[in-house]
């Protein structure tokens, strides 16, 4: 019996569906959640959520948040989240390059500015990692790029 999975960001519902397994990037490590899992409330790290259902895998980036796990439901309340299929690879690459340049130029800037640039770099790198994982998954299943 599958488990209901809902992924919600601050501005929208990113995913809602049934899953055979959900893999979450917890702050204490990656967690695999199956139906009938013990109740858990965990803080999420920057990372990739993988939703597995009937041999299909859906990938979502998450930039922090919390996940509530119940035996029949997983609810992710994310600071930011998106479906990897919605990510524009060229825009993510450009954002990463901009952040790297800004980081080099901000050596004398304030800590808040540096933190903001580090977060932008971290998020763009996460998006590119998710795209890479998605493409590898498609190749393994025999889909052309």
N, C-alpha and C positions, 0 to 999 in steps of 0.2 A: 504494500500500500504506500503510495507516494506521500510526500509532505508538502504542504502549501508554503510557498516562498514569496515574500513581498519585499521589494527593495525600493525604498523611498528616499529621495533627496530633499533638500530644503524647498525646492520649487516644483517637484512633480513626482509621480509614481513612475519609476524607471522599469520595473518588472513586476509581474504578478502571474504566478502559474504554479503548476505541480512539478515536483522534482523527486528523483530517486535519491539524489545526494547533492549537497551544497558544500562547497569548500570555501571557507572564510579566512581572511588574513587577520587573525587576532593579534593583539600586541604581545602575547606570550607565545606566539607561533601559529602556524596554519592549522585550522580545525576542519575535519571532515564530519559533516552532520548527516545522519541517516534518519529515516522515519523512526519514531518512538525513542528519540534521544532524550536523555534526562534534561530537565529545565536548566538553562544557563543564561546568564546575562554577561556579555563580554564587550570590551572596548575593541574597536577595529583599528587597524593600522592602515597606512597607505598600502594598497595592494590590489589584487585581482580576485574577484568573486567568481567562482565557476559553478554554474548550475547544470547538473547532469540529469537528463530525462530521456529515457528510451534511446540510449546511444547517441543522443545529441548533446552538444556542449554549448552553452551560452556563456559569454564572458562579459564582466562588468568591472569597470575601474571604480574604486572607492577611495576617497581621501578622508579617512577617519570616520568616526561615528560609533554607533553601538548596534549590537545584534541581540535580540531576545529569541531564545530557542525554547520551544515547547514541544512536547512529543509529536504534535500534529501540525506545527507551524513554525516558520522562521520569519521574523520581521527584522529587516535591516533599516535603521534610521541613519542615513549617511549625511555627513557634512557636505559631500559632493559625490555624485555617482553618475555614470553613463554607460550605456551599452557600447561595447567595442565597435559594433557595426555602424554606430553613429559618428565615430571619430574620423576626422579628416586627417589622413596621415601627413600630407604636406603642411597643413597648418600646425600640427603637433611638432613636426620637425623644425619649422620656422620659429615656433615659440621656444623650443629648447635652445636653438642657436641664439635667439635674442637674450634669453636668460643667462646663458654662458657669457655673452659679451657684457651684459650689464653687471654681472658678478665680478668680472675682471676690472671694469671701470669703477666699481663702487668700493674699492679698497679703503677709501677715506670716508665713505658714507657712514651714516648711523646704523645702529644695530637693527632697528625696525625695518629700514630699507633692505638691509642684507637678508633678514629673515623672510621678507616678502619675495625677494629674488630667489632665495633657496627653495621656497615653497613652489614658485612657478617652475623652477627647474625640476624639482622632484615630481610635480604633477605631469609635466610634459614628458619626462622620462618614463613615468608609469604608463601614460597613454601609448607611447611607442612600444613598450614592452608588451602591453596587452594586444596591440595590433600584430606583433610578431607571433605571439602565442596563438592568436586566432588563425593566422595564415598557416602556421604549422599544423594546427588541428584540421584545417580544411584539406591540406595536402595529404595528411594521413588517411583521411576518409575518401581520397580520390577526386576531390574537386579541383578544377583548373583555376589558376590565379588570373 
